[in-house]
Amino acid sequence: MKLDPEVRSELLKMARDCLILSLVMALGFLIFGKLNAAAVYGLLIGYALAVGNFFFLSLGVTRALDTGDEAAAKRVMLLSRTVRTVVMLAVMGVCIWVWTQSERIHWLPVAAAAFYPRIIIGVRGMLAWYLHRKDPAPEGSAPYPEEDEDEEAKEDEFEKFVGRFSKGPVPGEEQDKASGKDNETNGQ
């Protein structure tokens, strides 16, 4: 399966950021005098686990979008999440077992790496929020440029953005158009 260029770009950014977090953890092991072969093995396995988890998450989302059916997409995402969770727990379990038996793989970097993507996404969100607040809109303009646009322009922009990720129609959209219902007036 070929990845979308944007997905590939995000995957490379996540791999880079996970490497940075792994190096920070290695620095922590070094500062506390615990950097040894077991810690390095744990760092390598943890890095591979974090990046692999994000890669398979990306594949799962891409496959779910390719289905074109909401129910099938939910099944694909549930299966993806279940398999990724089982694999991560199995790898962590094996590393903990090896640590208790022979101390050849340190379990801490492996367990911590499971949280790397969440940490990275949270930091990126906070950084984007901070940069947005630091660079206010010029005087005389709306604080958010999208407030000046009308609703149709927003919907067209959204459809163009989503269109890059899906190959088929939006699930449920056909029924709404066929019945003459307007999504905005249904619930309001």
FILO-190356 format. One record per atom (N, C-alpha, C, O): residue in three letters; x, y negated, z negated. Coordinates in steps of 0.05 Angstrom, whole numbers, padded with zeros to 5 digits, always signed. Each point is the difference from the previous one (the first is absolute). Layout:
REM FILO-190356
ALAXYZ ...
***
This chain:
REM FILO-190356
MET+00017+00024+00000 MET-00017-00024+00000 MET+00018-00025+00000 MET+00018-00002-00016 LYS-00024-00016+00034 LYS+00016-00024+00002 LYS-00012-00022-00018 LYS-00025-00004+00000 LEU+00042-00009-00015 LEU-00009-00020-00019 LEU-00003-00027+00014 LEU+00016-00007+00018 ASP-00035-00008-00026 ASP-00004-00027+00009 ASP+00024-00017-00007 ASP+00012+00005-00021 PRO-00003-00024+00037 PRO+00023-00016-00006 PRO-00002-00015-00027 PRO+00020-00002-00014 GLU-00044-00007+00007 GLU-00004-00013-00026 GLU+00004+00019-00023 GLU+00011-00007-00021 VAL-00022+00031+00024 VAL+00003+00021-00020 VAL+00030+00007-00004 VAL+00010+00003-00022 ARG+00004+00000+00045 ARG+00028+00007-00001 ARG+00016-00023-00014 ARG+00018+00006-00015 SER-00026-00031+00021 SER+00014-00022-00013 SER-00005+00000-00030 SER+00019-00004-00015 GLU-00043+00009+00006 GLU-00006+00002-00028 GLU+00015+00023-00013 GLU+00009-00002-00023 LEU-00007+00024+00037 LEU+00014+00023-00011 LEU+00029-00006-00003 LEU+00012+00008-00021 LEU+00000-00022+00040 LEU+00029-00008-00003 LEU+00004-00020-00023 LEU+00020+00002-00014 LYS-00039-00020+00011 LYS+00002-00019-00023 LYS-00003+00015-00026 LYS+00015-00006-00019 MET-00033+00025+00017 MET-00004+00016-00024 MET+00025+00016-00006 MET+00009+00002-00023 ALA+00004+00010+00044 ALA+00024+00016-00004 ALA+00022-00018-00011 ALA+00015+00008-00018 ARG-00012-00032+00029 ARG+00020-00019-00009 ARG-00005-00008-00029 ARG+00018+00000-00017 ASP-00043-00007+00010 ASP-00006-00008-00027 ASP+00002+00022-00020 ASP+00008-00004-00023 CYS-00014+00029+00031 CYS+00004+00023-00018 CYS+00029+00005-00005 CYS+00008+00007-00022 LEU+00009-00012+00043 LEU+00029+00002-00004 LEU+00010-00020-00020 LEU+00017+00006-00017 ILE-00028-00031+00019 ILE+00008-00020-00019 ILE-00007+00008-00029 ILE+00016-00003-00018 LEU-00041+00013+00014 LEU-00008+00009-00026 LEU+00017+00023-00010 LEU+00006+00002-00024 SER+00001+00016+00042 SER+00018+00023-00007 SER+00027-00010-00009 SER+00012+00010-00019 LEU-00002-00030+00033 LEU+00026-00011-00007 LEU-00001-00015-00027 LEU+00019+00001-00016 VAL-00042-00014+00010 VAL-00003-00013-00026 VAL-00001+00021-00022 VAL+00012-00004-00021 MET-00025+00027+00026 MET+00000+00021-00020 MET+00028+00012-00003 MET+00008+00007-00022 ALA+00006-00004+00044 ALA+00028+00010-00002 ALA+00017-00019-00016 ALA+00017+00009-00016 LEU-00022-00035+00019 LEU+00015-00020-00016 LEU-00007+00003-00030 LEU+00017-00002-00017 GLY-00042+00008+00011 GLY-00008+00005-00027 GLY+00014+00024-00012 GLY+00009-00001-00023 PHE-00008+00023+00039 PHE+00015+00024-00009 PHE+00029-00007-00005 PHE+00012+00009-00019 LEU+00000-00025+00037 LEU+00028-00008-00003 LEU+00004-00016-00025 LEU+00020+00004-00014 ILE-00037-00024+00009 ILE+00003-00017-00023 ILE-00001+00016-00026 ILE+00015-00005-00019 PHE-00033+00025+00018 PHE-00003+00016-00024 PHE+00019+00024-00001 PHE-00001+00016-00018 GLY+00019-00015+00038 GLY+00020+00021+00000 GLY-00011+00028+00006 GLY+00013+00020-00008 LYS-00035-00018+00021 LYS-00013+00026+00006 LYS+00001+00007+00029 LYS-00013+00019+00008 LEU+00027-00035+00008 LEU+00001+00006+00029 LEU+00018+00023+00005 LEU+00025-00001-00004 ASN-00036+00023+00012 ASN+00015+00025+00006 ASN-00013+00013+00024 ASN-00018-00011+00012 ALA+00027+00035-00005 ALA-00010+00014+00023 ALA-00030+00006-00003 ALA-00015-00002+00019 ALA+00006+00009-00043 ALA-00029+00005-00005 ALA-00017-00024+00006 ALA-00021+00002+00012 ALA+00031-00026-00021 ALA-00015-00024+00005 ALA+00000-00007+00030 ALA-00021-00009+00010 VAL+00043+00013+00004 VAL+00001-00005+00028 VAL-00019+00018+00015 VAL-00014-00009+00018 TYR+00014+00035-00024 TYR-00019+00018+00012 TYR-00029-00008-00005 TYR-00017+00000+00018 GLY+00011-00009-00042 GLY-00026-00009-00007 GLY-00008-00025+00016 GLY-00022-00003+00009 LEU+00042-00015-00006 LEU-00005-00024+00015 LEU-00006+00006+00030 LEU-00018-00011+00012 LEU+00033+00029-00001 LEU-00004+00008+00028 LEU-00026+00014+00004 LEU-00015-00006+00019 ILE+00008+00024-00036 ILE-00026+00014+00002 ILE-00023-00019-00004 ILE-00020+00001+00014 GLY+00023-00019-00034 GLY-00021-00020-00005 GLY-00004-00018+00024 GLY-00023-00007+00007 TYR+00045-00002+00005 TYR-00002-00018+00023 TYR-00015+00015+00023 TYR-00018-00011+00012 ALA+00027+00036-00007 ALA-00013+00015+00021 ALA-00030+00005-00006 ALA-00017-00001+00018 LEU+00011+00005-00043 LEU-00028+00005-00008 LEU-00017-00026+00004 LEU-00022+00002+00011 ALA+00032-00025-00018 ALA-00014-00025+00002 ALA-00005-00007+00030 ALA-00022-00007+00008 VAL+00043+00008+00008 VAL-00002-00007+00028 VAL-00017+00021+00015 VAL-00017-00007+00016 GLY+00021+00033-00023 GLY-00017+00020+00013 GLY-00029-00003-00007 GLY-00017+00004+00017 ASN+00011-00010-00042 ASN-00028-00005-00008 ASN-00012-00022+00016 ASN-00023+00002+00010 PHE+00037-00024-00007 PHE-00011-00023+00015 PHE-00002+00007+00030 PHE-00019-00008+00013 PHE+00038+00024-00002 PHE-00002+00008+00028 PHE-00025+00017+00004 PHE-00014-00004+00020 PHE+00010+00024-00037 PHE-00024+00017+00004 PHE-00026-00015-00006 PHE-00021+00007+00011 LEU+00022-00027-00028 LEU-00023-00017-00004 LEU-00006-00015+00026 LEU-00024-00001+00008 SER+00044-00009+00005 SER-00004-00014+00025 SER-00011+00018+00022 SER-00017-00007+00015 LEU+00027+00032-00014 LEU-00010+00019+00019 LEU-00029+00007-00006 LEU-00017+00002+00018 GLY+00010+00001-00044 GLY-00028+00006-00007 GLY-00019-00023+00007 GLY-00022+00006+00010 VAL+00030-00030-00014 VAL-00017-00023+00007 VAL-00003-00001+00030 VAL-00022-00005+00010 THR+00044+00009+00005 THR-00001-00001+00029 THR-00019+00022+00011 THR-00016-00005+00018 ARG+00019+00029-00029 ARG-00018+00022+00008 ARG-00029-00006-00007 ARG-00018+00007+00015 ALA+00014-00018-00038 ALA-00028-00007-00009 ALA-00012-00020+00019 ALA-00024+00002+00007 LEU+00039-00022+00001 LEU-00010-00020+00019 LEU-00005+00012+00027 LEU-00019-00009+00014 ASP+00035+00028-00006 ASP-00004+00013+00026 ASP-00025+00017+00002 ASP-00009+00005+00022 THR-00002+00003-00045 THR-00023+00017+00001 THR-00024-00014+00011 THR-00016+00011+00015 GLY+00013-00037-00022 GLY-00023-00015+00010 GLY-00026+00006-00015 GLY-00021-00013+00006 ASP+00022+00031-00025 ASP-00024+00008-00015 ASP+00006-00005-00030 ASP+00021+00008-00010 GLU-00039-00022-00003 GLU+00005-00007-00028 GLU+00003+00024-00018 GLU+00017+00001-00017 ALA-00035+00019+00020 ALA+00001+00024-00017 ALA+00026+00015+00005 ALA+00013+00010-00019 ALA-00005-00007+00045 ALA+00024+00014+00006 ALA+00025-00015-00010 ALA+00019+00012-00010 ALA-00020-00038+00011 ALA+00022-00017-00009 ALA+00003+00004-00031 ALA+00022+00001-00010 LYS-00044+00000-00004 LYS+00001+00004-00029 LYS+00012+00027-00007 LYS+00017+00002-00018 ARG-00024+00019+00034 ARG+00011+00026-00005 ARG+00030+00000+00005 ARG+00015+00012-00015 VAL-00007-00024+00037 VAL+00029-00001+00007 VAL+00015-00015-00022 VAL+00022+00010-00009 MET-00032-00032-00001 MET+00014-00015-00021 MET+00001+00016-00026 MET+00020-00001-00014 LEU-00042+00014+00007 LEU-00001+00017-00024 LEU+00020+00022+00002 LEU+00015+00006-00019 LEU-00014+00008+00041 LEU+00019+00021+00004 LEU+00029-00010-00001 LEU+00017+00012-00013 SER-00012-00035+00025 SER+00027-00012+00000 SER+00008-00006-00029 SER+00022+00006-00008 ARG-00040-00019-00007 ARG+00007-00008-00027 ARG+00004+00025-00018 ARG+00019+00001-00016 THR-00035+00019+00020 THR+00003+00025-00016 THR+00026+00013+00006 THR+00015+00008-00019 VAL-00008-00004+00044 VAL+00025+00013+00007 VAL+00024-00016-00010 VAL+00019+00012-00011 ARG-00020-00038+00015 ARG+00023-00017-00009 ARG+00003+00001-00030 ARG+00023+00002-00010 THR-00045-00002-00005 THR+00001+00001-00029 THR+00011+00027-00009 THR+00017+00001-00018 VAL-00026+00021+00030 VAL+00010+00027-00008 VAL+00029+00002+00006 VAL+00015+00011-00017 VAL-00006-00020+00040 VAL+00029+00001+00007 VAL+00016-00016-00020 VAL+00021+00009-00009 MET-00030-00034+00003 MET+00015-00016-00019 MET+00002+00012-00027 MET+00021+00001-00013 LEU-00043+00010+00003 LEU+00000+00013-00026 LEU+00017+00025+00000 LEU+00014+00006-00020 ALA-00014+00009+00042 ALA+00017+00024+00001 ALA+00029-00008+00000 ALA+00016+00013-00014 VAL-00008-00033+00029 VAL+00028-00008+00001 VAL+00009-00010-00028 VAL+00021+00006-00009 MET-00039-00023-00003 MET+00007-00009-00027 MET+00002+00023-00020 MET+00018+00000-00017 GLY-00036+00019+00019 GLY+00000+00023-00018 GLY+00026+00016+00004 GLY+00012+00009-00020 VAL-00004-00004+00045 VAL+00025+00015+00005 VAL+00024-00015-00012 VAL+00018+00012-00011 CYS-00018-00039+00015 CYS+00023-00016-00010 CYS+00001+00001-00031 CYS+00021+00002-00011 ILE-00044-00004-00002 ILE-00001+00002-00029 ILE+00009+00027-00009 ILE+00015+00003-00019 TRP-00024+00018+00033 TRP+00008+00027-00007 TRP+00030+00004+00003 TRP+00013+00011-00018 VAL-00002-00021+00040 VAL+00029+00002+00004 VAL+00015-00016-00021 VAL+00021+00009-00010 TRP-00031-00032+00002 TRP+00013-00016-00021 TRP+00000+00015-00026 TRP+00020+00000-00014 THR-00042+00013+00007 THR-00001+00014-00026 THR+00017+00025+00001 THR+00010+00009-00021 GLN-00005+00003+00044 GLN+00015+00025+00002 GLN+00030-00006+00002 GLN+00016+00013-00014 SER-00008-00032+00030 SER+00029-00004+00005 SER+00009-00029+00002 SER+00024-00005+00003 GLU-00042-00014-00005 GLU+00006-00028+00002 GLU+00015-00007+00026 GLU+00019-00016+00000 ARG-00027+00028+00022 ARG+00013-00005+00026 ARG-00014-00022+00016 ARG+00012-00013+00017 ILE-00038+00009-00023 ILE-00015-00022+00013 ILE-00014-00015-00022 ILE-00015+00011-00015 HIS+00021-00037+00014 HIS-00013-00016-00021 HIS-00029-00006+00009 HIS-00005-00008+00022 TRP-00014+00013-00040 TRP-00028-00003+00006 TRP-00010-00029+00001 TRP-00019-00006+00014 LEU+00032-00012-00029 LEU-00010-00027-00002 LEU-00001-00015+00026 LEU-00021-00012+00006 PRO+00042+00012+00011 PRO-00002-00014+00025 PRO-00021+00012+00019 PRO-00012-00015+00016 VAL+00007+00041-00018 VAL-00020+00012+00017 VAL-00028-00009-00009 VAL-00016-00007+00017 ALA+00011+00007-00043 ALA-00026-00009-00010 ALA-00004-00030+00005 ALA-00022-00008+00008 ALA+00043-00008-00011 ALA-00003-00028+00004 ALA-00005-00007+00029 ALA-00015-00019+00006 ALA+00026+00034+00012 ALA-00003-00005+00029 ALA-00028+00003+00009 ALA-00008-00011+00020 ALA-00009+00026-00034 ALA-00028+00003+00007 ALA-00014-00027-00002 ALA-00021-00004+00013 PHE+00032-00015-00028 PHE-00013-00026-00004 PHE+00013-00022+00017 PHE-00010-00022+00001 TYR+00031+00028+00014 TYR+00013-00020+00016 TYR-00019-00014+00020 TYR-00001-00024+00001 PRO-00015+00039+00015 PRO-00017-00014+00019 PRO-00020-00019-00013 PRO-00005-00022+00010 ARG-00006+00030-00033 ARG-00019-00017-00014 ARG+00014-00025-00010 ARG-00010-00023+00002 ILE+00034+00026-00013 ILE+00016-00023-00009 ILE+00006-00019+00023 ILE-00003-00024-00003 ILE+00011+00035+00025 ILE+00008-00016+00023 ILE-00024-00015+00011 ILE+00001-00024+00006 ILE-00024+00037-00003 ILE-00024-00013+00010 ILE-00009-00022-00019 ILE-00008-00021+00009 GLY+00009+00026-00035 GLY-00007-00020-00020 GLY+00018-00024+00001 GLY-00009-00023-00001 VAL+00035+00027+00004 VAL+00019-00022+00001 VAL-00004-00016+00026 VAL+00002-00024+00000 ARG-00007+00038+00022 ARG-00005-00014+00025 ARG-00024-00018-00002 ARG-00001-00022+00009 GLY-00020+00033-00022 GLY-00025-00016-00003 GLY+00005-00024-00017 GLY-00010-00022+00006 MET+00024+00025-00029 MET+00006-00023-00017 MET+00017-00020+00014 MET-00004-00024-00003 LEU+00024+00033+00019 LEU+00017-00018+00014 LEU-00015-00015+00021 LEU+00004-00024+00004 ALA-00022+00037+00011 ALA-00017-00014+00019 ALA-00018-00020-00013 ALA-00003-00022+00011 TRP-00008+00028-00034 TRP-00017-00019-00015 TRP+00017-00024-00008 TRP-00009-00022+00002 TYR+00033+00027-00013 TYR+00017-00021-00009 TYR+00008-00018+00023 TYR-00001-00025-00003 LEU+00009+00036+00026 LEU+00008-00016+00022 LEU-00023-00016+00012 LEU+00004-00022+00009 HIS-00028+00033-00010 HIS-00023-00014+00009 HIS-00006-00024-00018 HIS-00007-00021+00010 ARG+00009+00025-00036 ARG-00005-00022-00019 ARG+00022-00021+00002 ARG-00005-00024-00004 LYS+00030+00032+00010 LYS+00022-00018+00001 LYS-00001-00018+00024 LYS+00010-00023+00000 ASP-00022+00032+00022 ASP-00002-00014+00025 ASP-00029-00008+00005 ASP-00014+00013+00016 PRO+00004-00035-00029 PRO-00028-00007+00003 PRO-00005-00012+00027 PRO+00018-00007+00015 ALA-00044+00006-00008 ALA-00008-00011+00025 ALA+00005-00030+00001 ALA+00000-00013-00021 PRO+00005+00002+00044 PRO+00004-00029+00002 PRO-00024-00015-00009 PRO-00023+00010+00001 GLU+00027-00035-00009 GLU-00022-00017-00010 GLU-00020-00004+00023 GLU+00007-00003+00023 GLY-00033+00002-00031 GLY-00021-00005+00020 GLY-00010+00025+00013 GLY-00019-00001+00015 SER+00031+00024-00020 SER-00009+00025+00012 SER-00011+00018-00022 SER+00005-00005-00024 ALA-00020+00025+00032 ALA-00011+00018-00019 ALA+00022+00016-00013 ALA+00020+00005+00013 PRO-00023+00004-00039 PRO+00021+00015-00012 PRO+00006+00027+00014 PRO+00022+00010-00001 TYR-00042+00001+00013 TYR+00003+00025+00015 TYR-00010-00005+00028 TYR-00024-00007+00004 PRO+00041+00010+00016 PRO-00009-00006+00027 PRO-00024+00015+00009 PRO-00016-00010+00016 GLU+00012+00035-00025 GLU-00023+00015+00009 GLU-00027-00011-00009 GLU-00020+00009+00010 GLU+00020-00028-00029 GLU-00025-00012-00009 GLU-00012-00017+00022 GLU-00024-00004+00001 ASP+00040-00007+00017 ASP-00009-00017+00021 ASP-00013+00016+00024 ASP-00015-00012+00015 GLU+00022+00037-00013 GLU-00010+00016+00022 GLU-00028+00009-00005 GLU-00008+00003-00023 ASP-00007+00002+00044 ASP-00027+00011-00003 ASP+00001+00030-00003 ASP+00021+00012+00005 GLU-00043+00000-00014 GLU-00001+00028-00005 GLU+00006+00018+00024 GLU+00013+00021-00002 GLU-00023-00030+00026 GLU+00005+00017+00024 GLU+00029+00001+00006 GLU+00010+00021+00009 ALA+00005-00042-00012 ALA+00028+00000+00006 ALA+00015+00019-00019 ALA+00018+00014+00008 LYS-00027-00014-00034 LYS+00012+00018-00019 LYS-00005+00029+00008 LYS+00018+00017-00002 GLU-00043-00011+00010 GLU-00007+00028+00007 GLU+00016+00009+00024 GLU+00010+00022+00001 ASP-00007-00040+00020 ASP+00016+00006+00023 ASP+00029+00006-00007 ASP+00012+00019+00010 GLU-00001-00035-00028 GLU+00027+00003-00008 GLU+00004+00027-00015 GLU+00019+00014+00004 PHE-00039-00008-00021 PHE+00001+00025-00015 PHE-00002+00024+00019 PHE+00015+00020-00003 GLU-00033-00021+00023 GLU-00003+00021+00019 GLU+00026+00004+00016 GLU+00007+00023+00006 LYS+00006-00044+00001 LYS+00026+00002+00015 LYS+00021+00014-00018 LYS+00014+00017+00010 PHE-00014-00025-00035 PHE+00020+00012-00019 PHE-00006+00029-00004 PHE+00019+00017+00002 VAL-00043-00010-00007 VAL-00007+00028-00005 VAL+00002+00017+00025 VAL+00006+00023-00001 GLY-00011-00036+00024 GLY+00002+00015+00025 GLY+00027+00012+00006 GLY+00002+00019+00014 ARG+00019-00031-00026 ARG+00027+00011+00003 ARG+00003+00026-00014 ARG+00017+00016+00007 PHE-00033-00011-00027 PHE+00003+00024-00017 PHE-00019+00023+00008 PHE+00006+00023-00006 SER-00028-00029+00018 SER-00019+00021+00006 SER-00003+00003+00030 SER+00004-00020+00015 LYS-00011+00043-00007 LYS-00003+00006+00029 LYS-00029+00000+00008 LYS-00006-00002+00024 GLY-00012+00006-00043 GLY-00028+00002+00007 GLY-00017-00021-00014 GLY+00011-00018-00013 PRO-00037+00020+00017 PRO-00018-00019-00013 PRO+00000+00003-00030 PRO+00007+00022-00011 VAL-00015-00042-00003 VAL-00002+00001-00029 VAL-00023+00018-00007 VAL-00022-00003+00010 PRO+00026+00023-00029 PRO-00022+00018-00007 PRO-00023-00016-00012 PRO+00003-00017-00017 GLY-00027+00024+00027 GLY-00024-00013-00010 GLY-00008-00025+00016 GLY-00023-00009-00002 GLU+00042-00001+00018 GLU-00006-00025+00015 GLU-00020+00006+00022 GLU-00017-00017+00007 GLU+00019+00041+00006 GLU-00018+00007+00021 GLU-00029+00001-00009 GLU-00018-00010+00014 GLN+00013+00021-00038 GLN-00027+00002-00010 GLN-00012-00027-00006 GLN-00023-00005+00006 ASP+00040-00013-00017 ASP-00010-00027-00006 ASP-00007-00015+00026 ASP-00021-00014+00000 LYS+00037+00016+00020 LYS-00006-00014+00025 LYS-00025+00012+00014 LYS-00016-00014+00011 ALA+00014+00041-00013 ALA-00023+00013+00013 ALA-00026-00007-00013 ALA-00020-00003+00013 SER+00020+00000-00039 SER-00024-00007-00015 SER-00006-00030+00000 SER-00021-00008-00010 GLY+00040-00008+00019 GLY-00004-00029+00001 GLY+00005-00014-00026 GLY-00007-00023-00003 LYS+00019+00037-00016 LYS+00006-00012-00026 LYS+00025-00016+00001 LYS+00019+00007+00015 ASP-00018-00027-00030 ASP+00024-00017-00003 ASP+00012+00006-00027 ASP-00014-00003-00020 ASN+00039+00010+00019 ASN+00013+00007-00026 ASN-00002-00022-00020 ASN-00002+00005-00024 GLU+00003-00031+00032 GLU+00000-00022-00018 GLU-00027-00004-00013 GLU-00002-00010-00022 THR-00020+00017+00036 THR-00027-00005-00010 THR-00011+00024-00015 THR-00021-00002-00014 ASN+00034+00025+00015 ASN-00010+00024-00014 ASN-00001-00003-00029 ASN-00021+00005-00013 GLY+00043-00014+00001 GLY+00001-00001-00029 GLY-00005-00028-00012 GLY+00001-00003-00024 GLN-00007-00016+00042 GLN-00002-00027-00011 GLN-00027-00012+00005 GLN-00006-00023-00007 
***
